[in-house]
């Protein structure tokens, strides 16, 4: 995510390969990661930072240079990733091993990777004034949950598993996003906020 990585990634990648050494600015493509959840976030953040570096003339100190070179200001940018509270809840299903033949639950691992990526990029962009945080929702009343919301029996069963005893509302996630995007969180970066009604606290057994 550094200036060198974004503006000259092709050169550094080629040079490092020629020398037979790992690139200090390796990309997800080089690393061979196939996780679409992780890659989607990575590419969006990379494109944003490139736009800031190139089109807004953001220097290495995180200031935007004006044309007259007299006025400079610190960039004000907040990146918010969406993860899941399930990154802390190991799968207890009997077929978790059979699915991947590795003992790794793909969904849980994917969400855990988002948490790690958020923290890593937050550290790299901190000196540029760019904050990077993530929200980990629980079970929310979105369209993807219609199967549960439209079946009273399933809904009751799911709500009994949530410490708050209810499914979350989309507006509640939006409020967390608003906080992270606002000046109210101006000193917050590299943080994962769980908005899950306590679901991540439950016993994974």
Backbone as a printed PyTorch tensor [residue, N CA C, xyz], in Angstrom:
tensor([[[  0.8170,  -1.2050,   0.0000],
         [  0.0000,   0.0000,   0.0000],
         [  0.8550,   1.2620,   0.0000]],

        [[  2.1740,   1.1080,   0.0880],
         [  3.0340,   2.2850,   0.1000],
         [  3.1090,   2.8860,  -1.2920]],

        [[  3.6730,   4.0900,  -1.3960],
         [  3.8050,   4.7430,  -2.6940],
         [  4.6160,   3.8750,  -3.6410]],

        [[  5.6730,   3.2720,  -3.1250],
         [  6.5060,   2.4180,  -3.9680],
         [  5.7400,   1.2150,  -4.4720]],

        [[  4.8750,   0.6810,  -3.6030],
         [  4.1210,  -0.5120,  -3.9900],
         [  3.0920,  -0.2040,  -5.0490]],

        [[  2.4280,   0.9390,  -4.9360],
         [  1.3390,   1.2460,  -5.8540],
         [  1.8000,   1.8610,  -7.1530]],

        [[  2.8300,   2.6990,  -7.1100],
         [  3.2470,   3.3890,  -8.3250],
         [  4.2650,   2.6110,  -9.1420]],

        [[  5.0050,   1.6900,  -8.4760],
         [  6.0250,   0.9570,  -9.2240],
         [  5.9710,  -0.5290,  -8.9130]],

        [[  4.7510,  -1.0390,  -8.6960],
         [  4.6160,  -2.4510,  -8.3010],
         [  5.1610,  -3.3800,  -9.3680]],

        [[  4.9520,  -3.0130, -10.6310],
         [  5.4230,  -3.8710, -11.7170],
         [  6.9440,  -3.9640, -11.7080]],

        [[  7.6170,  -2.8280, -11.4790],
         [  9.0750,  -2.8170, -11.4820],
         [  9.6500,  -3.5870, -10.3010]],

        [[  9.1010,  -3.3580,  -9.1200],
         [  9.6340,  -4.0370,  -7.9360],
         [  9.3990,  -5.5300,  -8.0270]],

        [[  8.2320,  -5.8970,  -8.5760],
         [  7.9210,  -7.3190,  -8.6980],
         [  8.8800,  -7.9880,  -9.6530]],

        [[  9.1340,  -7.3520, -10.8130],
         [ 10.0250,  -7.9260, -11.8150],
         [ 11.4500,  -8.0150, -11.2820]],

        [[ 11.9110,  -6.9380, -10.6450],
         [ 13.2710,  -6.9260, -10.1330],
         [ 13.4910,  -7.9950,  -9.0810]],

        [[ 12.5120,  -8.1420,  -8.1800],
         [ 12.6840,  -9.1190,  -7.1070],
         [ 12.6990, -10.5290,  -7.6600]],

        [[ 11.9110, -10.7670,  -8.6950],
         [ 11.8910, -12.1030,  -9.2770],
         [ 13.2060, -12.3830,  -9.9890]],

        [[ 13.7690, -11.3470, -10.6440],
         [ 15.0380, -11.5240, -11.3300],
         [ 16.1560, -11.8610, -10.3540]],

        [[ 16.0790, -11.2880,  -9.1770],
         [ 17.1120, -11.5260,  -8.1710],
         [ 16.8760, -12.8180,  -7.4040]],

        [[ 15.7460, -13.4470,  -7.6730],
         [ 15.4260, -14.6840,  -6.9790],
         [ 15.0150, -14.4890,  -5.5480]],

        [[ 14.6110, -13.2650,  -5.1830],
         [ 14.1990, -12.9530,  -3.8200],
         [ 12.7140, -12.6000,  -3.7920]],

        [[ 12.0420, -12.8660,  -2.6690],
         [ 10.6260, -12.4850,  -2.5470],
         [ 10.4760, -10.9740,  -2.6680]],

        [[  9.4280, -10.5340,  -3.3710],
         [  9.1870,  -9.1050,  -3.5200],
         [  8.7500,  -8.5000,  -2.1930]],

        [[  9.3300,  -7.3670,  -1.7950],
         [  8.9040,  -6.7140,  -0.5500],
         [  7.5120,  -6.1190,  -0.6970]],

        [[  7.0310,  -6.0040,  -1.9300],
         [  5.7170,  -5.4390,  -2.2010],
         [  4.8610,  -6.4510,  -2.9580]],

        [[  4.8720,  -7.7070,  -2.5030],
         [  4.1340,  -8.7280,  -3.2400],
         [  2.6400,  -8.4170,  -3.2460]],

        [[  2.0050,  -8.7950,  -4.3360],
         [  0.5800,  -8.5650,  -4.4750],
         [ -0.1720,  -9.8490,  -4.1900]],

        [[ -1.4770,  -9.7310,  -4.0760],
         [ -2.2990, -10.9220,  -3.8550],
         [ -2.1690, -11.8740,  -5.0330]],

        [[ -2.0030, -11.3140,  -6.2400],
         [ -1.8370, -12.1710,  -7.4230],
         [ -0.5840, -13.0220,  -7.2960]],

        [[  0.5090, -12.4140,  -6.8240],
         [  1.7590, -13.1430,  -6.6670],
         [  1.6560, -14.1950,  -5.5690]],

        [[  0.9070, -13.8570,  -4.5410],
         [  0.8090, -14.7460,  -3.3890],
         [ -0.1070, -15.9310,  -3.6640]],

        [[ -0.9220, -15.8210,  -4.7100],
         [ -1.7750, -16.9400,  -5.0980],
         [ -3.0150, -17.1060,  -4.2490]],

        [[ -3.5120, -16.0370,  -3.6440],
         [ -4.7040, -16.1160,  -2.8070],
         [ -5.9490, -16.1630,  -3.6960]],

        [[ -6.8280, -17.1060,  -3.4450],
         [ -8.0360, -17.2640,  -4.2570],
         [ -9.3000, -16.8560,  -3.5150]],

        [[ -9.1750, -16.4240,  -2.2850],
         [-10.3180, -16.0300,  -1.4620],
         [-10.9570, -14.7640,  -2.0400]],

        [[-12.1520, -14.8940,  -2.6090],
         [-12.7980, -13.7400,  -3.2420],
         [-13.1990, -12.6750,  -2.2270]],

        [[-13.5510, -13.0750,  -1.0120],
         [-13.8800, -12.0890,   0.0220],
         [-12.6780, -11.1950,   0.3130]],

        [[-11.5200, -11.8040,   0.4660],
         [-10.3050, -11.0670,   0.7710],
         [ -9.8430, -10.2460,  -0.4270]],

        [[ -9.8880, -10.8440,  -1.6040],
         [ -9.4160, -10.1530,  -2.8060],
         [-10.2850,  -8.9420,  -3.1280]],

        [[-11.5810,  -9.0420,  -2.8970],
         [-12.4700,  -7.9230,  -3.1800],
         [-12.1030,  -6.7010,  -2.3550]],

        [[-11.8670,  -6.9140,  -1.0700],
         [-11.4760,  -5.8160,  -0.1840],
         [-10.1000,  -5.2800,  -0.5600]],

        [[ -9.1730,  -6.1970,  -0.8340],
         [ -7.8070,  -5.8030,  -1.1860],
         [ -7.7890,  -4.9160,  -2.4260]],

        [[ -8.4820,  -5.3290,  -3.4780],
         [ -8.4660,  -4.5680,  -4.7280],
         [ -9.1420,  -3.2110,  -4.5750]],

        [[-10.2220,  -3.1510,  -3.8110],
         [-10.9080,  -1.8680,  -3.5990],
         [-10.0080,  -0.8830,  -2.8570]],

        [[ -9.3360,  -1.3620,  -1.8040],
         [ -8.4440,  -0.4870,  -1.0410],
         [ -7.2560,  -0.0720,  -1.8960]],

        [[ -6.7090,  -1.0070,  -2.6430],
         [ -5.5550,  -0.6780,  -3.4830],
         [ -5.9120,   0.3980,  -4.5000]],

        [[ -7.0880,   0.2780,  -5.1020],
         [ -7.5050,   1.2730,  -6.0890],
         [ -7.7100,   2.6390,  -5.4430]],

        [[ -8.2920,   2.6560,  -4.2600],
         [ -8.5080,   3.9200,  -3.5520],
         [ -7.1870,   4.6140,  -3.2600]],

        [[ -6.2270,   3.8580,  -2.7420],
         [ -4.9380,   4.4460,  -2.3960],
         [ -4.2190,   4.9450,  -3.6450]],

        [[ -4.3330,   4.2200,  -4.7290],
         [ -3.7270,   4.6580,  -5.9890],
         [ -4.3410,   5.9770,  -6.4520]],

        [[ -5.6610,   6.0990,  -6.2990],
         [ -6.3360,   7.3430,  -6.6800],
         [ -5.8240,   8.5040,  -5.8340]],

        [[ -5.6600,   8.2690,  -4.5420],
         [ -5.1640,   9.3150,  -3.6540],
         [ -3.7370,   9.7140,  -4.0130]],

        [[ -2.9040,   8.7220,  -4.2910],
         [ -1.5040,   8.9910,  -4.5990],
         [ -1.3360,   9.7080,  -5.9270]],

        [[ -2.1400,   9.3080,  -6.9100],
         [ -1.9570,   9.8390,  -8.2640],
         [ -2.7910,  11.0850,  -8.5240]],

        [[ -4.1080,  10.9700,  -8.3410],
         [ -4.9940,  12.0530,  -8.7510],
         [ -5.1170,  13.1660,  -7.7170]],

        [[ -4.9770,  12.8520,  -6.4570],
         [ -5.0400,  13.8820,  -5.4270],
         [ -3.6470,  14.3580,  -5.0270]],

        [[ -2.6310,  13.7910,  -5.6790],
         [ -1.2520,  14.2190,  -5.4340],
         [ -0.8910,  14.0820,  -3.9580]],

        [[ -1.2200,  12.9510,  -3.4150],
         [ -0.9150,  12.6840,  -2.0050],
         [  0.5420,  12.2840,  -1.8660]],

        [[  1.2770,  12.9960,  -1.0190],
         [  2.6890,  12.6550,  -0.8580],
         [  2.8720,  11.6070,   0.2290]],

        [[  4.1130,  11.2280,   0.4560],
         [  4.4010,  10.1420,   1.3970],
         [  4.0610,  10.4930,   2.8360]],

        [[  3.8950,  11.7790,   3.1160],
         [  3.5460,  12.1980,   4.4730],
         [  2.0520,  12.2940,   4.7050]],

        [[  1.2670,  12.0120,   3.6590],
         [ -0.1750,  12.0430,   3.8040],
         [ -0.7850,  13.4110,   3.6250]],

        [[ -0.0840,  14.3350,   2.9900],
         [ -0.6360,  15.6560,   2.7400],
         [ -0.9690,  15.8220,   1.2680]],

        [[ -1.9860,  16.6110,   0.9790],
         [ -2.3940,  16.8740,  -0.3960],
         [ -1.7610,  18.1880,  -0.8480]],

        [[ -0.9720,  18.1300,  -1.8840],
         [ -0.2900,  19.3200,  -2.3840],
         [ -1.2140,  20.0980,  -3.3240]],

        [[ -1.3720,  21.3560,  -3.0610],
         [ -2.1700,  22.2150,  -3.9270],
         [ -1.2960,  22.7590,  -5.0530]],

        [[ -1.9370,  23.2850,  -6.0880],
         [ -1.1990,  23.7520,  -7.2590],
         [ -0.2260,  24.8790,  -6.9390]],

        [[ -0.6030,  25.7480,  -6.0170],
         [  0.2880,  26.8570,  -5.6890],
         [  1.3950,  26.4540,  -4.7190]],

        [[  1.3430,  25.1880,  -4.2910],
         [  2.3510,  24.6260,  -3.3910],
         [  2.4230,  25.3310,  -2.0380]],

        [[  1.4520,  26.1770,  -1.7590],
         [  1.4400,  26.8980,  -0.4930],
         [  0.4640,  26.3090,   0.5130]],

        [[ -0.5790,  25.6880,  -0.0010],
         [ -1.6220,  25.1650,   0.8790],
         [ -1.5530,  23.6350,   0.8960]],

        [[ -1.3800,  23.1060,   2.0480],
         [ -1.3590,  21.6570,   2.1950],
         [ -2.2540,  21.2610,   3.3550]],

        [[ -2.9020,  20.1380,   3.2350],
         [ -3.7280,  19.6490,   4.3320],
         [ -3.6280,  18.1360,   4.4210]],

        [[ -3.8340,  17.6420,   5.5900],
         [ -3.7800,  16.2020,   5.8160],
         [ -5.0110,  15.5480,   5.2000]],

        [[ -4.8030,  14.4580,   4.5210],
         [ -5.9270,  13.7700,   3.9020],
         [ -6.8510,  13.2110,   4.9880]],

        [[ -8.1360,  13.2870,   4.7630],
         [ -9.1180,  12.7760,   5.7140],
         [ -9.8840,  11.6480,   5.0340]],

        [[ -9.5360,  10.4410,   5.3610],
         [-10.1380,   9.2980,   4.6730],
         [-10.3640,   8.1560,   5.6600]],

        [[-11.5160,   7.5280,   5.5560],
         [-11.8420,   6.3950,   6.4190],
         [-12.2900,   5.2220,   5.5570]],

        [[-11.5740,   4.1190,   5.6600],
         [-11.9180,   2.8960,   4.9400],
         [-12.6100,   1.9530,   5.9180]],

        [[-13.7710,   1.4440,   5.5210],
         [-14.5410,   0.5560,   6.3980],
         [-14.7650,  -0.7770,   5.6910]],

        [[-14.1910,  -1.8340,   6.2240],
         [-14.3800,  -3.1720,   5.6780],
         [-15.5230,  -3.8730,   6.4070]],

        [[-16.1960,  -4.7580,   5.6960],
         [-17.2660,  -5.5500,   6.3110],
         [-16.7970,  -6.9940,   6.4350]],

        [[-16.7390,  -7.4720,   7.6550],
         [-16.3200,  -8.8410,   7.9140],
         [-17.5190,  -9.6260,   8.4450]],

        [[-17.3040, -10.4040,   9.4780],
         [-18.3800, -11.1790,  10.0920],
         [-17.9560, -11.5830,  11.4970]],

        [[-18.9310, -11.6610,  12.3870],
         [-18.6110, -12.0780,  13.7550],
         [-18.1470, -13.5270,  13.7840]],

        [[-18.3910, -14.2590,  12.7110],
         [-18.0210, -15.6750,  12.6770],
         [-16.5120, -15.8860,  12.5390]],

        [[-15.7540, -14.7940,  12.4110],
         [-14.3040, -14.9800,  12.3450],
         [-13.7420, -15.4530,  13.6820]],

        [[-14.5520, -15.3760,  14.7470],
         [-14.0970, -15.8470,  16.0610],
         [-14.8620, -17.0870,  16.5230]],

        [[-15.7430, -17.5970,  15.6630],
         [-16.5530, -18.7550,  16.0440],
         [-16.1560, -19.9510,  15.1930]],

        [[-15.3360, -20.8590,  15.7150],
         [-14.9430, -22.0370,  14.9420],
         [-16.1530, -22.8900,  14.6050]],

        [[-16.1140, -23.5260,  13.4400],
         [-17.2180, -24.3800,  13.0350],
         [-17.2180, -25.6620,  13.8590]],

        [[-18.3930, -26.0420,  14.3190],
         [-18.5020, -27.2810,  15.0890],
         [-19.2260, -28.3610,  14.3050]],

        [[-19.4480, -28.0900,  13.0140],
         [-20.1540, -29.0680,  12.1960],
         [-19.2440, -30.2550,  11.8990]],

        [[-19.8400, -31.4180,  11.8140],
         [-19.0480, -32.6350,  11.6280],
         [-18.4050, -32.7050,  10.2540]],

        [[-18.9450, -31.9580,   9.2800],
         [-18.3860, -32.0450,   7.9290],
         [-17.3820, -30.9360,   7.6340]],

        [[-16.9580, -30.1800,   8.6510],
         [-16.0200, -29.0760,   8.4260],
         [-14.7120, -29.5870,   7.8400]],

        [[-14.2580, -30.7440,   8.3360],
         [-13.0080, -31.3010,   7.8060],
         [-13.2190, -31.8960,   6.4260]],

        [[-14.3070, -32.6360,   6.2600],
         [-14.5610, -33.3080,   4.9820],
         [-14.6930, -32.3230,   3.8370]],

        [[-15.1870, -31.1150,   4.1220],
         [-15.4160, -30.1290,   3.0600],
         [-14.1070, -29.6710,   2.4320]],

        [[-13.1120, -29.3720,   3.2680],
         [-11.8690, -28.8110,   2.7540],
         [-10.7020, -29.7900,   2.7840]],

        [[-10.8900, -30.9490,   3.4300],
         [ -9.8150, -31.9300,   3.5930],
         [ -8.5920, -31.3310,   4.2880]],

        [[ -8.8290, -30.3220,   5.1000],
         [ -7.7110, -29.6880,   5.7950],
         [ -8.0340, -29.3750,   7.2450]],

        [[ -9.2810, -29.5820,   7.6370],
         [ -9.6720, -29.2190,   8.9870],
         [ -9.9440, -27.7390,   9.1290]],

        [[ -9.9160, -27.0030,   8.0210],
         [-10.1340, -25.5600,   8.0500],
         [-11.5100, -25.2340,   7.5020]],

        [[-12.2840, -24.4730,   8.2630],
         [-13.5780, -24.0200,   7.7840],
         [-13.3450, -22.8290,   6.8580]],

        [[-13.6370, -22.9380,   5.5640],
         [-13.3220, -21.8640,   4.6080],
         [-13.9550, -20.5310,   4.9650]],

        [[-15.1990, -20.5280,   5.4410],
         [-15.8740, -19.2720,   5.7420],
         [-15.2140, -18.5650,   6.9140]],

        [[-14.9560, -19.3180,   7.9960],
         [-14.3250, -18.7300,   9.1670],
         [-12.9390, -18.1930,   8.8300]],

        [[-12.1820, -18.9560,   8.0640],
         [-10.8310, -18.5300,   7.6870],
         [-10.8780, -17.2720,   6.8410]],

        [[-11.8500, -17.2090,   5.9340],
         [-11.9860, -16.0440,   5.0700],
         [-12.2240, -14.7850,   5.8890]],

        [[-13.1460, -14.8720,   6.8560],
         [-13.4630, -13.7060,   7.6730],
         [-12.3020, -13.3290,   8.5930]],

        [[-11.5560, -14.3130,   9.0550],
         [-10.3820, -14.0270,   9.8850],
         [ -9.3220, -13.3000,   9.0750]],

        [[ -9.1910, -13.6660,   7.8140],
         [ -8.2250, -13.0030,   6.9380],
         [ -8.5760, -11.5320,   6.7440]],

        [[ -9.8650, -11.2080,   6.6910],
         [-10.2800,  -9.8150,   6.5450],
         [ -9.8440,  -9.0110,   7.7560]],

        [[ -9.9590,  -9.5960,   8.9230],
         [ -9.5330,  -8.9190,  10.1490],
         [ -8.0330,  -8.6340,  10.1070]],

        [[ -7.2570,  -9.6220,   9.6910],
         [ -5.8070,  -9.4660,   9.6120],
         [ -5.4280,  -8.4270,   8.5680]],

        [[ -6.0850,  -8.4660,   7.4080],
         [ -5.8060,  -7.4990,   6.3470],
         [ -6.1260,  -6.0780,   6.8020]],

        [[ -7.2300,  -5.9200,   7.4980],
         [ -7.6210,  -4.6000,   7.9960],
         [ -6.5520,  -4.0230,   8.9050]],

        [[ -6.0490,  -4.8190,   9.8220],
         [ -5.0280,  -4.3490,  10.7580],
         [ -3.7140,  -4.0330,  10.0440]],

        [[ -3.3220,  -4.8870,   9.1030],
         [ -2.0580,  -4.6800,   8.3910],
         [ -2.0830,  -3.4000,   7.5680]],

        [[ -3.1740,  -3.1950,   6.8280],
         [ -3.2670,  -2.0120,   5.9820],
         [ -3.4390,  -0.7560,   6.8320]],

        [[ -4.1420,  -0.8680,   7.9470],
         [ -4.3010,   0.2770,   8.8450],
         [ -2.9410,   0.7710,   9.3280]],

        [[ -2.0510,  -0.1520,   9.6370],
         [ -0.7160,   0.2200,  10.0990],
         [  0.0770,   0.8870,   8.9800]],

        [[ -0.0540,   0.3590,   7.7660],
         [  0.7040,   0.8980,   6.6380],
         [  0.2240,   2.2830,   6.2150]],

        [[ -1.0640,   2.5650,   6.4050],
         [ -1.6210,   3.8380,   5.9420],
         [ -1.7890,   4.8680,   7.0540]],

        [[ -1.4460,   4.5070,   8.2700],
         [ -1.6630,   5.4110,   9.4060],
         [ -0.9400,   6.7430,   9.2410]],

        [[  0.2940,   6.7120,   8.7420],
         [  1.0570,   7.9560,   8.6220],
         [  0.5420,   8.8530,   7.5020]],

        [[ -0.3850,   8.3530,   6.7160],
         [ -0.9960,   9.1520,   5.6520],
         [ -2.3460,   9.7220,   6.0860]],

        [[ -2.7170,   9.4680,   7.3190],
         [ -3.9840,   9.9860,   7.8060],
         [ -5.1830,   9.1920,   7.3330]],

        [[ -4.9550,   7.9980,   6.7980],
         [ -6.0490,   7.1570,   6.3140],
         [ -6.3640,   6.1090,   7.3680]],

        [[ -7.5910,   6.1300,   7.8700],
         [ -7.9980,   5.1670,   8.8870],
         [ -8.6420,   3.9510,   8.2260]],

        [[ -8.3400,   2.7750,   8.7470],
         [ -8.8850,   1.5240,   8.2030],
         [ -9.4510,   0.7020,   9.3500]],

        [[-10.7520,   0.4790,   9.3130],
         [-11.4210,  -0.3040,  10.3510],
         [-12.3700,  -1.3060,   9.7070]],

        [[-12.9600,  -2.1330,  10.5200],
         [-13.8960,  -3.1360,  10.0040],
         [-15.0730,  -3.3050,  10.9510]],

        [[-16.1850,  -3.7190,  10.3700],
         [-17.3880,  -4.0410,  11.1390],
         [-17.6390,  -5.5350,  10.9990]],

        [[-17.9270,  -6.1800,  12.1150],
         [-18.2350,  -7.6120,  12.1060],
         [-19.6950,  -7.8040,  12.5250]],

        [[-20.6160,  -7.8100,  11.5610],
         [-22.0320,  -7.9820,  11.9060],
         [-22.3350,  -9.4240,  12.3030]],

        [[-23.4350,  -9.5760,  13.0040],
         [-23.9390, -10.9050,  13.3010],
         [-25.0150, -11.2500,  12.2770]],

        [[-26.1160, -11.8020,  12.7380],
         [-27.2390, -12.1430,  11.8520],
         [-28.1430, -10.9210,  11.7470]],

        [[-28.2320, -10.3700,  10.5420],
         [-28.9270,  -9.1060,  10.3120],
         [-30.1220,  -9.3160,   9.3870]],

        [[-31.1500,  -8.4910,   9.5470],
         [-32.3860,  -8.6420,   8.7750],
         [-32.2490,  -8.1250,   7.3380]],

        [[-31.2690,  -8.6590,   6.6260],
         [-31.0510,  -8.2790,   5.2290],
         [-31.6720,  -9.3220,   4.3050]],

        [[-31.6730,  -9.0310,   3.0060],
         [-32.2930,  -9.9380,   2.0360],
         [-31.6700, -11.3260,   2.0630]],

        [[-30.3810, -11.3880,   2.3840],
         [-29.6990, -12.6750,   2.3770],
         [-30.2380, -13.6020,   3.4690]],

        [[-30.9610, -13.0370,   4.4240],
         [-31.5100, -13.8290,   5.5350],
         [-33.0090, -14.0970,   5.3670]],

        [[-33.5390, -13.8840,   4.1930],
         [-34.9840, -14.0750,   3.9770],
         [-35.4600, -15.4730,   4.3390]],

        [[-34.6060, -16.4650,   4.1110],
         [-34.9860, -17.8490,   4.4310],
         [-35.3010, -17.9920,   5.9160]],

        [[-34.5710, -17.2720,   6.7390],
         [-34.7980, -17.3050,   8.1880],
         [-35.9450, -16.3810,   8.5690]],

        [[-35.9510, -15.1750,   8.0130],
         [-36.9400, -14.1680,   8.3910],
         [-38.3600, -14.5780,   8.0300]],

        [[-38.5070, -15.3530,   6.9630],
         [-39.8350, -15.7410,   6.4980],
         [-40.3200, -17.0490,   7.0980]],

        [[-39.5100, -17.6710,   7.9300],
         [-39.8860, -18.9190,   8.5860],
         [-39.8440, -18.7000,  10.0980]],

        [[-40.9930, -18.5990,  10.7230],
         [-41.0680, -18.2780,  12.1470],
         [-40.3210, -19.2860,  13.0110]],

        [[-40.3920, -20.5590,  12.6420],
         [-39.7160, -21.5870,  13.4320],
         [-38.2030, -21.4180,  13.3670]],

        [[-37.6820, -21.1900,  12.1610],
         [-36.2410, -20.9790,  12.0030],
         [-35.8050, -19.6960,  12.7040]],

        [[-36.6170, -18.6670,  12.5740],
         [-36.2730, -17.3900,  13.1950],
         [-36.1930, -17.5230,  14.7090]],

        [[-37.1590, -18.2100,  15.3050],
         [-37.1490, -18.4080,  16.7590],
         [-35.9200, -19.1880,  17.1980]],

        [[-35.5690, -20.2100,  16.4190],
         [-34.4170, -21.0380,  16.7700],
         [-33.1220, -20.2250,  16.7070]],

        [[-32.9890, -19.4040,  15.6680],
         [-31.7890, -18.5720,  15.5210],
         [-31.7070, -17.5340,  16.6310]],

        [[-32.8240, -16.9080,  16.9390],
         [-32.8190, -15.8520,  17.9570],
         [-32.4930, -16.3850,  19.3380]],

        [[-32.8130, -17.6380,  19.5950],
         [-32.4780, -18.2310,  20.8870],
         [-30.9670, -18.3960,  21.0470]],

        [[-30.2490, -18.4760,  19.9330],
         [-28.7960, -18.6370,  19.9780],
         [-28.0690, -17.3060,  20.1690]],

        [[-28.7590, -16.2030,  19.9600],
         [-28.1590, -14.8790,  20.0740],
         [-28.3790, -14.3460,  21.4930]],

        [[-27.3270, -13.9360,  22.1880],
         [-27.4910, -13.4290,  23.5600],
         [-28.5330, -12.3260,  23.6830]],

        [[-28.6570, -11.4510,  22.6770],
         [-29.6710, -10.4000,  22.7230],
         [-31.0730, -10.9240,  22.4070]],

        [[-31.1580, -12.2010,  22.0170],
         [-32.4390, -12.8590,  21.7470],
         [-33.2160, -12.2170,  20.5830]],

        [[-32.5080, -11.6120,  19.6530],
         [-33.1690, -11.0630,  18.4720],
         [-32.1770, -10.9050,  17.3300]],

        [[-32.6900, -10.8730,  16.1200],
         [-31.8690, -10.6300,  14.9340],
         [-31.6110,  -9.1290,  14.8170]],

        [[-30.4090,  -8.7710,  14.3910],
         [-30.0360,  -7.3690,  14.2940],
         [-30.7220,  -6.6600,  13.1360]],

        [[-30.7940,  -5.3500,  13.2260],
         [-31.3890,  -4.5300,  12.1690],
         [-30.2970,  -3.8760,  11.3320]],

        [[-30.5590,  -3.7420,  10.0410],
         [-29.5730,  -3.1510,   9.1320],
         [-29.1850,  -1.7450,   9.5750]],

        [[-30.1560,  -1.0120,  10.1330],
         [-29.8710,   0.3490,  10.5880],
         [-28.8120,   0.3670,  11.6930]],

        [[-28.7470,  -0.7150,  12.4720],
         [-27.7810,  -0.7720,  13.5620],
         [-26.3490,  -0.9060,  13.0280]],

        [[-26.2010,  -1.6040,  11.9120],
         [-24.8890,  -1.7010,  11.2720],
         [-24.5320,  -0.3700,  10.6270]],

        [[-25.5250,   0.2770,  10.0360],
         [-25.2990,   1.5740,   9.3970],
         [-24.8120,   2.6070,  10.4080]],

        [[-25.3290,   2.5470,  11.6310],
         [-24.9090,   3.4960,  12.6570],
         [-23.4380,   3.3060,  13.0360]],

        [[-22.9980,   2.0470,  13.0540],
         [-21.5840,   1.7780,  13.3470],
         [-20.7180,   2.3150,  12.2100]],

        [[-21.1700,   2.0980,  10.9720],
         [-20.4310,   2.6060,   9.8120],
         [-20.3570,   4.1260,   9.8410]],

        [[-21.4530,   4.7570,  10.2200],
         [-21.4850,   6.2150,  10.3170],
         [-20.4760,   6.7150,  11.3470]],

        [[-20.3940,   6.0140,  12.4700],
         [-19.4160,   6.3730,  13.4990],
         [-17.9960,   6.2790,  12.9520]],

        [[-17.6800,   5.1770,  12.2640],
         [-16.3330,   4.9740,  11.7430],
         [-15.9960,   5.9480,  10.6190]],

        [[-17.0190,   6.4350,   9.9290],
         [-16.7790,   7.3770,   8.8360],
         [-16.6980,   8.8180,   9.3170]],

        [[-17.1220,   9.0640,  10.5350],
         [-17.2340,  10.4300,  11.0390],
         [-16.0180,  10.8570,  11.8440]],

        [[-16.0030,  12.1360,  12.1890],
         [-14.9450,  12.7050,  13.0030],
         [-14.9510,  12.1180,  14.4150]],

        [[-16.0760,  11.5370,  14.8100],
         [-16.1860,  10.9460,  16.1470],
         [-15.1800,   9.8090,  16.3590]],

        [[-14.7390,   9.1950,  15.2680],
         [-13.7670,   8.0960,  15.3760],
         [-12.4140,   8.5050,  14.7960]],

        [[-12.0860,   9.7830,  14.8840],
         [-10.8750,  10.3130,  14.2540],
         [ -9.5780,   9.7000,  14.7770]],

        [[ -9.6230,   9.0600,  15.9400],
         [ -8.4210,   8.4650,  16.5290],
         [ -8.5270,   6.9350,  16.5880]],

        [[ -9.3910,   6.3890,  15.7290],
         [ -9.6280,   4.9370,  15.7190],
         [ -9.1620,   4.3510,  14.3960]],

        [[ -8.2700,   3.3930,  14.4500],
         [ -7.8510,   2.6940,  13.2320],
         [ -7.3760,   1.2910,  13.5820]],

        [[ -7.5100,   0.3780,  12.6290],
         [ -7.0930,  -1.0060,  12.8370],
         [ -7.9860,  -1.7680,  13.7860]],

        [[ -9.2240,  -1.3110,  13.9160],
         [-10.1420,  -1.9040,  14.8990],
         [-11.2760,  -2.6710,  14.2160]],

        [[-11.6560,  -3.7710,  14.8180],
         [-12.8240,  -4.5390,  14.3770],
         [-13.9250,  -4.3340,  15.4100]],

        [[-15.0450,  -3.7570,  14.9730],
         [-16.1710,  -3.5350,  15.8790],
         [-17.2200,  -4.6280,  15.6510]],

        [[-17.5160,  -5.3750,  16.6990],
         [-18.5050,  -6.4440,  16.6090],
         [-19.8900,  -5.8820,  16.9220]],

        [[-20.7680,  -5.9830,  15.9450],
         [-22.1570,  -5.5560,  16.1300],
         [-23.0300,  -6.7690,  15.8560]],

        [[-23.0830,  -7.6590,  16.8440],
         [-23.6740,  -8.9810,  16.6180],
         [-24.6190,  -9.4360,  17.7370]],

        [[-24.9890,  -8.5200,  18.6260],
         [-25.8700,  -8.9120,  19.7110],
         [-25.2610,  -9.9150,  20.6660]],

        [[-23.9090, -10.0110,  20.6400],
         [-23.2230, -10.9430,  21.5330],
         [-23.0130, -12.3190,  20.9410]],

        [[-23.3410, -12.4950,  19.6500],
         [-23.2420, -13.8250,  19.0360],
         [-21.8250, -14.3820,  19.0790]],

        [[-20.8240, -13.5160,  18.9150],
         [-19.4370, -13.9880,  18.9180],
         [-18.9730, -14.4290,  20.2940]],

        [[-19.7790, -14.1950,  21.3110],
         [-19.4160, -14.5940,  22.6750],
         [-19.8860, -16.0020,  23.0140]],

        [[-20.6830, -16.5650,  22.1350],
         [-21.2850, -17.8580,  22.4690],
         [-20.2550, -18.9700,  22.4230]],

        [[-20.5820, -20.0770,  23.0680],
         [-19.7360, -21.2680,  23.0840],
         [-19.8280, -21.9350,  21.7180]],

        [[-18.6870, -22.0970,  21.0440],
         [-18.6940, -22.6710,  19.6920],
         [-19.0340, -24.1470,  19.6820]],

        [[-19.0580, -24.7870,  20.8480],
         [-19.4270, -26.2160,  20.8890],
         [-20.8810, -26.4160,  20.5470]]])
